[in-house]
Amino acid sequence: MEASAGKLSHNTLMAYGLVIAVVGTYLTYLNVITGIAVFSFFGGIAAVAALWWGSDTIKHLCSYGLGTGVPSAGMIAFGSGALAMIVGTKFGMASPIVTIIIAAILGAVIGYTANNIINMNIPVMIMSLMELCIVGALTMLGFAAMCTGSFQFQDLVVGSMSLSVESAGAAAGGAQTFLVTAVPQYGNSLIGGAALAVIFFLGALALQHPFNACLGPNESQDRTLMLALSCGFLSMIAVAVISIVFLGLLAGTVNVIISLLAWIYCYKSYIELSKRDAYAWLDSKPILEVGGDQ
């Protein structure tokens, strides 16, 4: 399967995607600094940047003939990425960096197993799966930060606190006393409420679809990457709606507006690029079968 070359090399795309994803995730910490959750949309930007990079990694890997391997590569990316992301969030402010390290190790192990034990023998397998695991982890971390305003474990598993009032008895000759304790609620959190599972599938579909939809004899880098941005922001809209539950109406509305405007722009741009490529193939002829002396 031939994959198109483009103006941006894969390493350049990886550098842009990785830097924007990490910086965007850290920018959500402005919520803590300012005490206002309106900066959560930076987490969505971080996730979309990771998906943008990851769509080119999918193309890079699947150009070796794994046409049906696009979905499986996406599932591996988010399955291992979920593990890396959950463990990585236990490290406080270093969580995004630790998440990347853990995801890279997991990806290397999976890639080595696929290439050297299952004997798939694809030259870029190990590096590509390392990248995809990082992409999956950063996408889930970014969308999680967009939903909750934080990228730290405690904020992902504890939704709110409730007060528990228990009788503590009465002292001799005294009045009845009560013991008031704060009880954490886990069921209405991002992880406890299974919202992370929704993020998993929103990210996985956005990662798998662009190259799957654009592959073929007229696949072009800019059209594939623009579709990746469109899919990423489409998933971001859904995550923005979910964020209203965790962050409130103001921050959630900001998330919805930004993601919606970005999706409209990218989708319109993708349609224009599709028209351009379709026009270029209007006079195309059937591909001749080469045989005999040809």
Secondary structure, DSSP 8 states (H G I E B T S, - for coil): ------SS-HHHHHHHHHHHHHHHHHHTTHHHHHS-GGGGHHHHHHHHHHHHHHHHHHHHHHTTS-TTHHHHHHHHHHHHHHHHHHHHGGGGGGHHHHHHHHHHHHHHHHHHIIIIIS----TTHHHHHHHHHHHHHHHHHHHHHHHHS--SHHHHH--EEEEEEEEEEE-TTS-EEEEEEEEEE-TTSTTTTTHHHHHHHHHHHHHHHHHHHH-STT--HHHHHHHHHHHHHHHHHHHHHHHHHHH-HHHHHHHHHHHHHHHHHHHHHHHHHHHHHHHHTTT--------TT-
